[in-house]
Amino acid sequence: MNPLPTRCPFSGGDIVVTRFYCPDVDISVDGRFAVNIPFAQLSAEQLQFVELFLRSEGKLSRMESELGISYPTVRSRLHDIIRALGYEPGKEEPAPMNEDVRKQVLAELDAG
């Protein structure tokens, strides 16, 4: 069975499914159904990457060794997939500093 396309191969527009069929009970359901499958827009290679990401529990270093590519390349591919899903990869923000730790650091700097 072919995968469900998410874009029209002629115009590139959205696909609207108009019929579902269940062979178990030989029933068809007609209507207008939107295709809202976020991962359907990913290529086969990107889907394999996502599967490995899940198997690796999100650890990019494990993916690096499994794929035999550098860490920056793994990260770049992950960012490509994030963008393909319509998001923008976030920048890593430093963890907020506890007020007590902040005061201690300032005191140490003040003391020289």
Backbone as JSON, one array per atom type, in Angstrom:
{
  "sequence": "MNPLPTRCPFSGGDIVVTRFYCPDVDISVDGRFAVNIPFAQLSAEQLQFVELFLRSEGKLSRMESELGISYPTVRSRLHDIIRALGYEPGKEEPAPMNEDVRKQVLAELDAG",
  "N": [[0.84, -1.17, 0.0], [0.53, 2.23, -0.77], [2.03, 5.16, 0.75], [0.11, 7.78, 2.32], [-0.25, 10.69, 0.5], [0.62, 14.09, 1.29], [0.53, 16.4, -0.08], [-0.7, 17.74, -3.16], [0.34, 16.19, -6.13], [0.39, 17.62, -8.48], [-0.32, 20.39, -8.18], [0.79, 21.06, -5.75], [-0.75, 21.76, -3.66], [-2.79, 21.41, -0.64], [-3.94, 18.17, 0.38], [-7.14, 16.66, 0.38], [-8.85, 14.16, 1.86], [-11.4, 12.11, 0.65], [-12.69, 9.73, 0.98], [-12.83, 6.93, 3.11], [-11.99, 3.52, 3.58], [-12.82, 0.41, 5.01], [-11.61, -2.72, 4.92], [-12.13, -4.89, 6.58], [-14.8, -4.9, 7.34], [-16.0, -4.22, 5.02], [-16.83, -1.53, 4.48], [-17.38, 1.79, 3.44], [-16.62, 5.19, 4.09], [-17.72, 8.27, 3.27], [-16.76, 11.69, 2.85], [-15.26, 14.81, 3.81], [-12.06, 14.96, 4.73], [-9.43, 16.29, 6.52], [-5.92, 16.05, 6.1], [-3.9, 15.63, 8.63], [-1.18, 14.89, 9.49], [1.66, 15.19, 11.0], [4.3, 14.09, 10.62], [4.17, 13.06, 8.09], [5.1, 14.7, 6.11], [7.8, 14.42, 6.09], [10.82, 13.15, 4.6], [11.74, 9.77, 3.61], [14.3, 9.23, 4.56], [14.54, 11.16, 6.57], [12.54, 10.27, 8.31], [13.66, 7.83, 9.12], [15.8, 8.85, 10.54], [14.45, 10.13, 12.64], [13.34, 7.88, 13.86], [15.68, 6.58, 14.73], [16.55, 8.56, 16.48], [14.61, 8.35, 18.49], [15.05, 5.68, 19.33], [17.58, 6.03, 20.33], [17.06, 7.47, 22.53], [17.1, 10.23, 22.33], [19.74, 10.96, 22.55], [22.25, 12.54, 21.11], [24.95, 11.95, 20.82], [25.03, 9.16, 20.84], [23.71, 8.68, 18.47], [25.5, 9.79, 16.72], [27.67, 7.96, 16.78], [26.35, 5.67, 15.87], [25.46, 6.4, 13.3], [27.83, 7.09, 12.16], [28.73, 9.66, 11.65], [29.66, 13.12, 12.17], [29.09, 14.92, 15.28], [28.18, 17.65, 14.9], [26.99, 17.33, 12.36], [24.93, 15.52, 12.88], [23.38, 17.11, 14.58], [22.74, 19.18, 12.81], [21.15, 17.82, 10.94], [19.02, 17.14, 12.6], [18.05, 19.7, 13.16], [17.21, 20.39, 10.57], [15.03, 18.67, 10.3], [13.38, 19.59, 12.35], [12.77, 22.1, 11.3], [11.45, 21.28, 8.96], [9.12, 20.35, 10.04], [7.89, 22.64, 10.63], [8.79, 24.26, 12.69], [11.13, 26.31, 14.54], [14.45, 25.7, 15.34], [15.5, 25.92, 18.72], [17.59, 28.2, 20.53], [20.19, 27.39, 22.74], [19.66, 28.19, 26.0], [21.27, 29.58, 28.84], [21.09, 28.02, 32.03], [18.93, 29.37, 34.53], [20.32, 31.24, 37.22], [20.5, 30.41, 40.62], [19.5, 32.57, 43.26], [21.02, 32.64, 45.65], [23.42, 31.45, 44.82], [24.18, 33.3, 42.9], [24.67, 35.58, 44.52], [26.82, 34.62, 46.01], [28.77, 34.26, 44.02], [29.09, 36.92, 43.18], [30.08, 38.0, 45.58], [32.5, 36.62, 45.81], [33.79, 37.59, 43.54], [33.98, 40.25, 44.22], [35.66, 40.07, 46.41], [37.96, 39.37, 45.19]],
  "CA": [[0.0, 0.0, 0.0], [1.29, 3.48, -0.87], [1.78, 6.1, 1.85], [-0.83, 8.85, 2.02], [0.44, 11.95, 0.2], [0.11, 15.25, 2.01], [0.46, 17.49, -1.05], [-1.1, 17.36, -4.51], [1.53, 16.06, -6.96], [0.3, 18.53, -9.62], [-0.34, 21.81, -7.78], [1.49, 21.26, -4.49], [-1.73, 22.16, -2.65], [-3.17, 20.45, 0.39], [-4.77, 17.03, 0.0], [-8.34, 16.41, 1.17], [-9.3, 12.78, 1.68], [-12.86, 12.11, 0.52], [-13.27, 8.41, 1.27], [-12.1, 5.91, 3.87], [-12.55, 2.19, 3.36], [-12.38, -0.62, 5.95], [-11.82, -4.02, 4.3], [-12.61, -5.87, 7.56], [-16.27, -4.93, 7.34], [-16.42, -3.78, 3.69], [-17.58, -0.28, 4.65], [-16.75, 3.04, 3.02], [-17.15, 6.4, 4.71], [-17.46, 9.42, 2.41], [-16.78, 12.99, 3.51], [-14.06, 15.63, 3.56], [-11.2, 14.75, 5.89], [-8.12, 16.94, 6.39], [-4.77, 15.2, 6.4], [-3.09, 16.32, 9.65], [-0.17, 13.94, 9.96], [2.86, 16.03, 10.95], [5.5, 13.43, 10.12], [3.96, 12.62, 6.72], [5.84, 15.56, 5.2], [9.23, 14.1, 6.15], [11.31, 12.15, 3.65], [12.02, 8.45, 4.2], [15.56, 9.36, 5.29], [14.26, 11.92, 7.8], [11.78, 9.39, 9.21], [14.62, 6.89, 9.7], [16.56, 9.63, 11.52], [13.56, 10.3, 13.81], [13.26, 6.57, 14.52], [16.95, 6.39, 15.44], [16.53, 9.53, 17.57], [13.8, 7.77, 19.56], [15.75, 4.5, 19.86], [18.75, 6.53, 21.06], [16.53, 8.26, 23.64], [17.45, 11.63, 22.13], [21.17, 11.21, 22.81], [22.89, 12.77, 19.81], [26.26, 11.28, 20.78], [24.78, 7.77, 20.44], [23.36, 8.72, 17.05], [26.76, 10.09, 16.04], [28.43, 6.72, 16.59], [25.55, 4.73, 15.08], [25.41, 6.85, 11.91], [29.18, 7.28, 11.66], [28.89, 11.05, 11.21], [30.05, 14.0, 13.28], [28.03, 15.49, 16.13], [27.54, 18.81, 14.24], [26.15, 16.87, 11.26], [23.71, 14.97, 13.5], [22.61, 18.26, 15.06], [22.24, 19.88, 11.62], [20.03, 17.03, 10.4], [17.91, 17.31, 13.53], [17.5, 21.04, 12.92], [16.48, 20.33, 9.3], [13.75, 18.0, 10.56], [12.58, 20.52, 13.14], [12.26, 23.12, 10.35], [10.5, 20.63, 8.05], [7.87, 20.21, 10.78], [7.31, 23.97, 10.8], [9.29, 24.91, 13.9], [12.48, 26.86, 14.46], [15.25, 25.16, 16.45], [15.77, 26.9, 19.77], [18.96, 28.43, 20.96], [20.37, 26.91, 24.11], [19.7, 29.26, 26.99], [21.91, 29.14, 30.08], [20.14, 27.78, 33.12], [18.87, 30.51, 35.43], [21.15, 31.06, 38.41], [19.88, 30.54, 41.93], [19.85, 33.86, 43.87], [22.11, 32.43, 46.62], [24.64, 31.21, 44.06], [24.53, 34.59, 42.3], [25.25, 36.42, 45.57], [28.12, 34.05, 46.36], [29.69, 34.57, 42.92], [29.38, 38.35, 43.27], [30.92, 38.22, 46.76], [33.83, 36.12, 45.48], [34.39, 38.54, 42.59], [34.26, 41.46, 44.99], [36.79, 39.77, 47.28], [39.15, 39.23, 44.35]],
  "C": [[0.89, 1.24, 0.0], [1.03, 4.37, 0.34], [0.84, 7.21, 1.38], [-0.06, 10.13, 1.7], [-0.19, 13.09, 0.99], [-0.02, 16.47, 1.11], [0.04, 16.93, -2.41], [0.15, 17.28, -5.39], [1.53, 17.03, -8.15], [0.42, 20.0, -9.21], [0.49, 22.1, -6.54], [0.56, 21.68, -3.36], [-2.01, 21.06, -1.65], [-4.06, 19.35, -0.19], [-5.97, 16.97, 0.94], [-8.79, 15.0, 0.85], [-10.82, 12.79, 1.64], [-13.5, 10.76, 0.8], [-12.3, 7.56, 2.07], [-12.79, 4.58, 3.63], [-11.95, 1.23, 4.38], [-12.65, -1.98, 5.33], [-12.35, -5.08, 5.27], [-14.12, -6.02, 7.51], [-16.85, -4.45, 6.02], [-17.31, -2.55, 3.75], [-16.74, 0.88, 4.14], [-17.42, 4.2, 3.73], [-16.74, 7.56, 3.81], [-17.55, 10.71, 3.22], [-15.56, 13.78, 3.09], [-13.22, 15.59, 4.83], [-9.84, 15.4, 5.63], [-7.03, 15.95, 6.78], [-3.87, 15.99, 7.35], [-2.12, 15.34, 10.28], [1.18, 14.65, 9.88], [4.08, 15.35, 10.34], [5.36, 12.96, 8.67], [4.75, 13.48, 5.73], [7.34, 15.3, 5.21], [9.59, 13.07, 5.09], [11.55, 10.83, 4.38], [13.3, 8.52, 5.05], [15.35, 10.12, 6.61], [13.47, 11.08, 8.79], [12.7, 8.36, 9.87], [15.45, 7.59, 10.78], [15.73, 9.8, 12.79], [13.45, 8.99, 14.58], [14.53, 6.29, 15.32], [17.04, 7.33, 16.64], [15.75, 8.97, 18.76], [14.49, 6.55, 20.18], [16.95, 4.91, 20.7], [18.36, 7.39, 22.25], [16.97, 9.72, 23.56], [18.91, 11.96, 22.36], [21.9, 11.31, 21.47], [24.24, 12.09, 19.71], [26.11, 9.81, 20.4], [24.45, 7.7, 18.96], [24.61, 8.95, 16.21], [27.54, 8.8, 15.76], [27.66, 5.72, 15.73], [25.54, 5.1, 13.6], [26.8, 7.01, 11.3], [29.41, 8.67, 11.08], [29.19, 11.91, 12.43], [28.84, 14.52, 14.04], [27.38, 16.71, 15.47], [26.64, 18.41, 13.08], [24.85, 16.28, 11.79], [22.81, 16.12, 13.93], [21.99, 19.03, 13.89], [21.05, 19.14, 11.01], [18.8, 17.13, 11.3], [17.25, 18.67, 13.32], [16.72, 21.1, 11.6], [15.1, 19.72, 9.49], [12.83, 18.91, 11.36], [11.97, 21.58, 12.23], [11.22, 22.52, 9.41], [9.14, 20.45, 8.72], [7.24, 21.57, 11.09], [7.74, 24.72, 12.04], [10.67, 25.49, 13.63], [13.27, 26.29, 15.63], [15.58, 26.26, 17.44], [17.25, 27.06, 20.04], [19.05, 27.97, 22.41], [20.54, 28.1, 25.04], [20.43, 28.75, 28.23], [20.85, 28.98, 31.18], [20.12, 28.99, 34.04], [19.65, 30.21, 36.72], [20.33, 31.3, 39.67], [20.38, 31.84, 42.58], [21.01, 33.72, 44.87], [23.44, 32.24, 45.91], [25.12, 32.52, 43.44], [25.22, 35.5, 43.32], [26.65, 35.94, 45.94], [29.15, 34.39, 45.28], [30.08, 36.05, 42.96], [30.29, 38.67, 44.45], [32.35, 37.77, 46.48], [34.54, 37.05, 44.5], [34.8, 39.82, 43.31], [35.5, 41.28, 45.87], [38.08, 39.59, 46.48], [39.57, 37.82, 44.26]]
}
